[in-house]
Amino acid sequence: MPSDRSDDLKALDATLTSIEKVLDVDAMKVELRDLEEQAGMPGLWDDQDKAQKITGRMSVVQADLNRLSSYRSRLDDLAVLFQMAAEEGDEATATEAEAELAALQREIGSFEVRTLLSGEYDERYALVQITPGAGGVDSQDWALMLWRMYYRWAERHGYELDVLEWQEAEEAGVKSVVFQVKTPYAYGTLAGEHGVHRLVRISPFDNQARRQTSFAMIDVTPVVEATDAVEVDEKEIRVDVFRSSGPGGQGVNTTDSAVRITHLPTNIVVSCQNERSQIQNRAAAMIVLQTKLLERKRQEELAAMDAIRGGKADVAFGSQIRNYVLHPYQMVKDLRTGVESGNTGSILDGEIDEFVESTIRWRRTSQDEPAS
């Protein structure tokens, strides 16, 4: 086996061993057995919230153990594959081994990043809202482009994505999109996307083909659970119903089943139109409202702590975290991590893992730094 490949395999083995220690595989196996016992108890589904929490956690632990076992098995097989290729001088086997090495490095590297997600809400599903900013129709179109980018990212990973609100703009693009990414650790994974995203391009809506700068806000919050739901007084909300609309080609209701809820004390407005009935849409909209109120409460607590220690507040709208430049050159650059790429087409088509993972590392480093 080539010495450099031997070094690569040793490095992968060390990374995988480190992940196994951080996650504590033995403890995970004990936890899984306990969860399986609870899941097998009669009357489990009498308490649906508890049952969903148990089965959901069981699914996450089982999936993680399966991934670790698969990585370990593939790493052992890869060492044999490289050895066979070297001994027999088989170019096809060597090519296969190189491809598997690259795949394992990428997959284990991504899983290592997952071990950094240890925040209070990191395991939750993510609620994402995309809102156009300054830039008129160009920004509305930019918001739609961002929606497609995250949709394609979720699709590439096999993550379930549930659209809760879709407000189409008059000329092009969208006024607002709200969706859930329904996979464990979705919030921790996407939290770094929260902030203003800036696009520079030749405007397709300008007959003089001038360069246009557009902004859109990505708001990412953890989805509320029954255990931490914020109580909402029915007297403090206004409920309106309206006819659903949706993305092109999507079958939509022809009755007034969509629901908009306004929380009067905070003026927070949420809506849902993806369900078939008004009752279902109202229930889904209430979950979104509770999620927004929980995040508001969390931000107020953070602001209070920042005031005490003199820290900085979260990034304000109008202060971009990432630039996407399509003219006069091609470049996407994250202003926090410094990660950049000229492959703008692939990034806008959902290949954003490099940016997402580097931001997770950056967030963890920022959290670990002592407060000044």
TORVOPA-118042 format. One record per residue (C-alpha): x, y, z; residue in three letters. Coordinates in steps of 0.05 Angstrom, whole numbers, plus 32768, in hexadecimal, padded with zeros to 4 digits. Each point is the difference from the previous one (the first is absolute). Layout:
XYZALA/...
end
This chain:
800080008000MET/801B80457FEFPRO/801A8022803FSER/7FD6803E7FF5ASP/7FC17FD57FFDARG/80157FDC803FSER/800680448022ASP/7FBB80147FE6ASP/7FE17FC0801CLEU/8022800B8044LYS/7FE680478002ALA/7FB97FE87FF0LEU/80057FCB8035ASP/801680348033ALA/7FC6802E7FEDTHR/7FCD7FC78004LEU/801C7FEA8044THR/7FFA80478019SER/7FB780037FE9ILE/7FF17FBE8023GLU/801E801A8041LYS/7FDB80437FFCVAL/7FBD7FDE7FF3LEU/80107FC88032ASP/7FEA7FC47FD7VAL/7FF77FD3803DASP/7FD280338022ALA/7FD980077FBEMET/7FF47FB57FFELYS/7FE780008048VAL/7FD3803B7FF0GLU/7FE57FDC7FC2LEU/7FEE7FC28029ARG/7FDC802C8033ASP/7FDA80257FC9LEU/7FEC7FBF7FDFGLU/7FE47FE78043GLU/7FD880408008GLN/7FE77FFC7FB8ALA/7FE87FB9800DGLY/7FD78012803DMET/7FB47FFA7FFAPRO/7FDB80427FFFGLY/803C80267FE3LEU/7FD580277FD0TRP/7FCF80168036ASP/8030803B8007ASP/801080117FB8GLN/803380378010ASP/80277FD0802CLYS/7FFB7FC87FCDALA/8019802C7FC7GLN/803A8018802BLYS/80137FB88011ILE/7FFA7FE47FBATHR/8021803D7FE1GLY/803C7FFB802FARG/80037FB57FF4MET/8004800C7FB5SER/803880338008VAL/802A7FD3802DVAL/7FF67FC37FD4GLN/801280277FC1ALA/8040801B8021ASP/80157FBB8017LEU/7FF37FE47FBAASN/802980377FE0ARG/803B7FF5802FLEU/7FFE7FB57FF4SER/7FFC800B7FB5SER/803B80318000TYR/802A7FCF8029ARG/7FF07FC67FD2SER/800D80297FC1ARG/80428019801CLEU/80177FB8800EASP/7FEB7FEA7FBAASP/8024803C7FE1LEU/80427FEC801EALA/7FF87FBB7FE1VAL/7FEC801F7FBDLEU/803F802C7FFEPHE/802A7FC38013GLN/7FE27FD77FC8MET/800A80377FCDALA/804A80088014ALA/800F7FB58000GLU/7FDE7FF17FBEGLU/800F80417FDCGLY/7FB580057FF0ASP/7FF280477FE7GLU/7FB47FF78002ALA/80037FEA8049THR/802E803A8010ALA/7FCF80317FE0THR/7FC77FE18028GLU/802880068040ALA/801180497FF2GLU/7FB680107FF5ALA/7FEB7FDD8040GLU/803780248027LEU/7FE780447FE7ALA/7FB87FED8012ALA/80137FE88046LEU/8029803F800DGLN/7FC5802B7FECARG/7FCC7FD88027GLU/80297FF78040ILE/801480497FFDGLY/7FB680157FFCSER/7FEE7FD1803APHE/8039801D8029GLU/7FE180457FF7VAL/7FBE7FE3801BARG/80237FF08042THR/800B804B8009LEU/7FB4800B8004LEU/7FF67FFF804BSER/7FD7803F800AGLY/7FBE7FFE8027GLU/7FD580007FC1TYR/80307FE37FCDASP/7FDC7FBC7FFCGLU/7FBE80227FECARG/7FE080067FBCTYR/800C80447FE0ALA/7FCC80347FEFLEU/801A802C7FC7VAL/7FE380417FE5GLN/801980237FC2ILE/7FEE80497FF8THR/8018802F7FC8PRO/802080418016GLY/8016803E7FDBALA/80017FF97FB5GLY/7FB77FFB7FEAGLY/7FEF7FC97FCEVAL/80497FEB7FFCASP/80007FF0804ASER/7FBE7FDB7FFAGLN/80207FD67FC9ASP/803E7FF7802BTRP/7FD47FE68039ALA/7FE47FCC7FCFLEU/80477FED7FEBMET/80137FF58049LEU/7FC17FD6800BTRP/80157FD47FC5ARG/80477FFB801CMET/7FE97FE68043TYR/7FCB7FD37FE0TYR/80357FE07FD4ARG/802F7FF9803CTRP/7FCB7FDC8028ALA/7FEE7FD57FC4GLU/804A7FEB7FF6ARG/80027FE98049HIS/7FBC7FDE8000GLY/7FE580308035TYR/7FB5800B8004GLU/7FED80487FF2LEU/7FBA80198010ASP/7FE980447FE3VAL/7FD380248032LEU/7FF880437FDEGLU/800A80187FB9TRP/7FF280487FEDGLN/800D800A7FB6GLU/801480457FE8ALA/7FD980247FC9GLU/803680067FCAGLU/80337FCA8013ALA/801B7FDB803BGLY/7FE17FFC8045VAL/7FEE802F8039LYS/800B7FCA8035SER/800C7FB58006VAL/7FFD7FDA8042VAL/80147FB78003PHE/80157FCA8031GLN/803D7FD37FF5VAL/7FE97FC18023LYS/803E7FDA8011THR/80267FF98042PRO/80348037800BTYR/7FE2802B7FC9ALA/8001803E802CTYR/80487FF68016GLY/80147FF47FB8THR/7FDD803C7FE2LEU/80068032803AALA/803D801F7FDFGLY/7FD780127FC3GLU/7FD98032802AHIS/800D80467FE7GLY/8002802B7FC2VAL/80157FE27FBDHIS/801680317FCAARG/7FFD7FF57FB5LEU/802480287FCAVAL/7FED7FF37FB8ARG/7FE8801F7FBEILE/7FB68009800DSER/7FD37FD67FD3PRO/7FC98033800EPHE/8027803E7FE8ASP/7FF9800E7FB5ASN/804380258004GLN/80227FC2801DALA/801E8025803AARG/80217FDF803CARG/7FD27FF9803CGLN/800D7FF08049THR/7FC97FDA8024SER/7FF77FE98048PHE/7FD77FCA8022ALA/7FFA7FEC8049MET/80057FB88016ILE/7FE07FF68044ASP/800E7FBC8021VAL/7FDF7FEB8041THR/7FFA7FBC8024PRO/7FBB7FE17FFBVAL/7FDA80028041VAL/7FF27FC08026GLU/7FC77FF18030ALA/802F8003803BTHR/801480487FF3ASP/7FC3801B7FDCALA/7FEE8048800FVAL/7FB980068018GLU/7FD6802C7FD2VAL/7FC08020801BASP/7FC87FFA7FCDGLU/7FEB80478012LYS/804380197FE8GLU/7FFC7FE67FB9ILE/7FD880127FC2ARG/7FF27FC87FCEVAL/7FF2800F7FB7ASP/7FF17FCE7FC8VAL/801180087FB7PHE/80087FD87FC0ARG/80407FD87FF8SER/8034800D7FCBSER/80417FDC7FF2GLY/803E7FF57FD5PRO/7FF47FF57FB6GLY/7FE47FBC7FEFGLY/7FEB7FF18048GLN/7FB87FEB800BGLY/7FE08031802FVAL/7FBD80058023ASN/7FC780267FE0THR/7FDE800E8043THR/801180328036ASP/80287FCD8029SER/80418027800AALA/800880208044VAL/8023803F8017ARG/800B800D804AILE/80148043801DTHR/801C80028047HIS/7FE580438017LEU/8032800F8039PRO/803D7FF67FD3THR/7FE1800B7FBCASN/80207FBF7FE8ILE/7FDA7FE67FC3VAL/80047FB77FE8VAL/7FD97FD97FCDSER/7FF97FB97FE7CYS/7FE07FE67FC0GLN/801F7FBD7FF2ASN/7FCC7FD58023GLU/7FBD7FEC7FE2ARG/7FD3801A8037SER/7FF980418026GLN/80067FDB8042ILE/80437FE07FECGLN/801B80427FE6ASN/7FEC80238040ARG/80247FCB802AALA/803F80057FD4ALA/7FFE804D8003ALA/7FFC7FFD804CMET/803F7FD68002ILE/802480347FD6VAL/7FE68038802DLEU/80187FDB803EGLN/80447FF67FDFTHR/8005804A7FF0LYS/7FED80138047LEU/80327FCE801DLEU/8036801E7FD5GLU/7FEB80478015ARG/80057FEA8049LYS/80447FE17FF3ARG/801A803F7FDEGLN/7FE7802C8039GLU/80277FD38031GLU/803E80057FD4LEU/7FF9804B7FFBALA/7FFB8005804CALA/80407FD78007MET/8023802A7FCAASP/7FED803F8026ALA/801D7FE38040ILE/80427FEB7FE1ARG/800480377FCCGLY/7FFE7FD07FC6GLY/7FE8800D7FB9LYS/7FB97FF37FE9ALA/7FF07FD07FC7ASP/800D80167FB8VAL/7FCE80367FECALA/7FDB80017FBEPHE/802980247FCBGLY/80427FE38018SER/800B7FC67FD0GLN/80217FBE8016ILE/800B7FE67FB9ARG/800A801F7FBCASN/7FEB7FDE7FBFTYR/802080257FC5VAL/7FEC7FEC7FB9LEU/801B803E7FDDHIS/803580197FEFPRO/801F7FBF801ATYR/7FE57FBF801FGLN/800A7FF9804BMET/7FDC7FEC803FVAL/802280148040LYS/7FED7FFA8049ASP/8016803E8025LEU/80067FDC8044ARG/80297FC37FEDTHR/802380197FC2GLY/7FEA7FC37FD9VAL/7FF680107FB6GLU/7FF27FDD7FBFSER/7FFB80137FB7GLY/7FD07FC87FF1ASN/7FC2802B8007THR/7FD37FD47FD6GLY/80097FC3802BSER/7FF980288041ILE/7FBE801E7FE9LEU/7FEB7FBA7FEDASP/80077FEA8049GLY/80497FEB8007GLU/800B802A803FILE/801D7FCC802FASP/804580208001GLU/7FE180428017PHE/7FD07FE08031VAL/80367FD58021GLU/803480378004SER/7FCC802C8021THR/7FF17FCA8033ILE/804A7FFD8011ARG/8003804D8003TRP/7FC38003802FARG/801F7FCC802EARG/804280258002THR/7FDC8042800ESER/7FD97FDF8039GLN/803F7FE3801EASP/802480438002GLU/7FFD80218045PRO/7FD5803E8006ALA/802880408003SER/
end
